[in-house]
Amino acid sequence: MTGPDWFDAGLPHVWLPYTQMHTASPPLPATATDGCRIRLSDGRELIDGIASWWTACHGYNHPHIRQAATDQLARMPHVMFGGLVHEPALRLARRLTDLLPGDLERVFFSDSGSVAVEVAMKMAVQYWLNRGQSGRTRLVAFRGGYHGDTLATMAVCDPEEGMHSLFAGVLPQHVITDLPCDAASCAALDHLMETEGQHVAAILVEPLVQGAGGMLFHDPATLRALREIADRHGVLLILDEIFTGFGRTGSLFACQQAGIVPDIITLSKALSGGTVPLAATVARRHVFQAFLSDDPTHALMHGPTFMANPLACACANASLDLFEREPRLEQVAAIGAQMRDELEACRHLPAVRDVRTMGAIGVVELERIRDMNRLKARLVDQGVWVRPFRTIVYLTPAFTIAPKELAHLTQAIRTVLSDPP
Ligand SMILES: *Cc1c(COP(=O)(O)O)cnc(C)c1O
């Protein structure tokens, strides 16, 4: 290992995410960010192709978000949300519900996507209990889905990626099935709901793109079919827009492309513009109303310590300002067009199975990645920060990326994949 003092001294004491610590190459020491660039301790700069796990949608260190954070830091960095409320959270809640379709009008804040999904699951199950229907404890979720890493959310992820067999006995049993894509698979889901429906609280899906499960795209028609199936069988529909929300698929929220309103929606990732952790679970009026009662056990018993953190909410408000003031959706369309053009050349490279784009998501899917460590190192050698996973090399850059920077990213992928390690 070679790096600054803090790197050599501290690295033996951290446990890194999704990492076989015995064999993985060491991580890179980052010291500063700016725009779409990450600076390393040795002075190298990498162009970030994935916006820090899809969070930094305005690029890093945007002056407007920094100002909002600085002001809020001086005034009130945190105060508990139990019995107290504050302007950043209430303003954010009102703005989110204005932007979301239909009567999605009650916001429950939390601090990570996984918790936002758990809250949605809890809401859905208790919704039925509060209405006097017990036995509706299961979720219907889909192969290829990803909804988080906590035990409750692992149980609704793709069974293989979520390691359901490894954790058998720990994970609750939900219904994981194929995402319907045509009349036959819709009929199959409909049939499944006829037999299992009385145990089901809600259908849960990532709209338009199953992100961490492999950047798998589906049609708006699938979402309309899910809305119809949920209505026909009288269950709730939860959309997990933690990845797709805030412009990534080309519209502010993916559900808008299908013209449907879910009963509950989850948001995180780009919610605070990539600065401070924040998540939200937003419920429609009828969901919220099922919790109103003289019975205290009908309340939603959940409350993360740092929920609605004022600093995070101030950053999220500043991020929404930027969506209002700057042409984000036009930028998404331009990024999509450029990626479609420039990644197309990958289609004929060895081992490339598919090239696809949607919104500001560009995907090159390979038959296999033989040496992931080497692939990652070669991308860094090209001056880019791109994190392939499974068989996927993808770009989800900041919406503010310059065409030249994006061209550098697509060129790096073409170069590396033309002689894949
Ligand atoms: C990232 C993600 C989550 C989990 O969010 P965390 O903040 O990592 O807990 C859940 N659902 C989707 C669709 C995600 O992309």
The ligand as an SDF file (V2000), in Angstrom:
LIG
                    3D

 15 15  0  0  0  0  0  0  0  0999 V2000
  -29.6230    2.3600   -3.6830 C   0  0  0  0  0  0  0  0  0  0  0  0
  -31.0040    1.8350   -3.6920 C   0  0  0  0  0  0  0  0  0  0  0  0
  -31.6480    1.4420   -2.5000 C   0  0  0  0  0  0  0  0  0  0  0  0
  -30.9550    1.4520   -1.1610 C   0  0  0  0  0  0  0  0  0  0  0  0
  -30.5190    2.7100   -0.7800 O   0  0  0  0  0  0  0  0  0  0  0  0
  -29.4020    2.8560    0.3550 P   0  0  0  0  0  0  0  0  0  0  0  0
  -29.3290    4.3200    0.5980 O   0  0  0  0  0  0  0  0  0  0  0  0
  -28.1450    2.2850   -0.1930 O   0  0  0  0  0  0  0  0  0  0  0  0
  -29.8950    2.1030    1.5390 O   0  0  0  0  0  0  0  0  0  0  0  0
  -32.9480    1.0030   -2.5940 C   0  0  0  0  0  0  0  0  0  0  0  0
  -33.5980    0.9490   -3.7650 N   0  0  0  0  0  0  0  0  0  0  0  0
  -33.0130    1.3190   -4.9140 C   0  0  0  0  0  0  0  0  0  0  0  0
  -33.7860    1.2650   -6.1910 C   0  0  0  0  0  0  0  0  0  0  0  0
  -31.6910    1.7570   -4.9160 C   0  0  0  0  0  0  0  0  0  0  0  0
  -31.0980    2.0910   -6.0750 O   0  0  0  0  0  0  0  0  0  0  0  0
  1  2  1  0
  2  3  1  0
  2 14  2  0
  3  4  1  0
  3 10  2  0
  4  5  1  0
  5  6  1  0
  6  7  2  0
  6  8  1  0
  6  9  1  0
 10 11  1  0
 11 12  2  0
 12 13  1  0
 12 14  1  0
 14 15  1  0
M  END
$$$$
